[in-house]
């Protein structure tokens, strides 16, 4: 239950690049929320953290072209089995 605050500054991002940035930060795909893992002990499920963006913006539809790729779907399904 620790909160770290940080800021991300960006310039001249296209809508698609902004959507990718949001996904990379939040790892949210629709209603599915994945987590980032920090530090040692990842295999023990330690170091899990969620990044939220002020205002809770969601990635736009341009992200679907990346999320529907076979490699992502395979990783996503494997991650959900754990």
Secondary structure, 3 states (H helix, E strand, C coil): CCCCCCCCCCCCCCHHHHHHHHHHHHCEECCEECCEECCCCHHHCCCEECCCCCCCCCCCHHHHHHHCCHHHHHHHHHHHHC
